[in-house]
Amino acid sequence: MHAGTQNIYDDPQFFSAYSTLQRSQQGLAAAPEWPSLRRMILSSSSDTLPQSRILDLGCGYGWFVRWAHENGASYVKGIDISEKMIKKAKSFDADTGTTFPGEITYERCDLETITLDGNPNRESYDLVYSSLTFHYIEDLGRLFRQIHSSLKKGDGSVSGRLVFSVEHPIYSAPVRPGADWIDVEVDEGEGKVWPLNSYGEEGLRVTSWLGTEGVRKYHRTTETYVSLLLENGFVLTGLKDWAPSEEDIAAHPEWSVERHRPFFLLLVAEAR
């Protein structure tokens, strides 16, 4: 494992706390950004992924792996650094009868050191997907190069794509651990302000999450995410600062505060 890699998910206490999250219990249905990601993944001409080969980096419980297979993918591989995550994903598959040898596979691997290139017999993917994982990666440029090498290239056919989400840089920027909304008085009454600072100071952020101290993440500006893609052979084809829609807020009033600050950054890029 890479010296800078942190695997908090195999800590029993953290994993137990993580299992209580709505995302853990309900999967994609509990991810507010999922409808936007789904639209990015599926082309306008198809609502499925017919015969696609897909790689999920940071697959967790395998929710996306199963969704992709159910929606027509011929082969889906999930990779995660956590042994507990991989075990949980496999147990979900076994419990639901969705074990498809040769069609769904899982592998434990450190994304800081993963090798996806250099072997002509390695898999070539139509889509690489990652949800809320890349902000844990120190050397993201290296990972983008590996992903690019694993994707199918145009040559008259459709180019392979990378679709991913990260914590929005406005959210990840504050250097003070546990940054949270600040209550302020406005003309209409009380309001909320997000304590944005140190946006241009990229690098390590150490915070606490789910009762665990010392959680390591890496803050990057939106410009850096885009530049790293362009520098490593990708063409940016989609970008979204995710915020809840009026329909979202009608269904989930507690999300209204997220209209003041994007929580997720979603990007799509093609390998050229």
C-alpha positions, 0 to 999 in steps of 0.5 A: 500500500502507498505510504500516503494511503489511508484505509479508514473503512477497514477500521471496525468502528468506522465501518460500523458507523458508515453502515448507518448512512442512508447511502449505505442502506439504500444505495443509489436511491439515497444519493441526491446527485445520482440522477445527475450522474445517471444522465451523464452516464446514459446517452440521449439515445439509450437508457441502458448500457448495452454490452458495455465494459465498466470499471468502478473505482472506489466501488464500496458496497457495489451499488453502482456495479449492480446497477450497471449490470442490471442496465445492460453492461456485459462486464463490470469490475469493482475496485476498492481499497477496503477488504470490508467493502469488497466483502460487503459488496459480494455479500449483497450480490449473494443475498440478492442472487446477483452473482454472475461469474465472469460478468461481475468481479471485485478486486481489492487494490490501492488506487494510488498504485493501481496499474491499468496500462502496460499490458496489452491483455488488460481490460479495455473499458467503455466507461470508468466510474467513480463516486466520491473517491478521487478527493482521497487520492494524493497523486490524481494525475497518475490515476488519470493516466492509468484510467486513460490507458484503460479506456477504449479510444475513438478510431471511428467508434465511441470513445471511452468515458470517465464519469466521476463525482468529488466533494465540491472544492468550495466544500473541501477548501476550508482548512479548519476541521469540521467547517460548518454553516455560520448563522447570520442575520439578513433582511428576511431573518436568519441566513446561512453562510459557508466559511469559504477560505483557503480555496487556492491553497491546494493539498491535504485536509485533515478532518473528522468524520463519523466519529473518526479523527484524522481523516485525510482528503485532498483539496483541489480547485475546479481548475485543477480537476479540469487541467489534470484531465486535459493534461492526461489525454481527456477532453472535458464533455460535461461539468456540473456544480450539483445543487438541489432543484426545486423539486428536490427541495420539495421532497427533501426540505432539509436540502434547501441549505445546499442551494447556497453552496454546491456540495458535489462536483460532477465531471465527464471526460472522453479519452482521445 
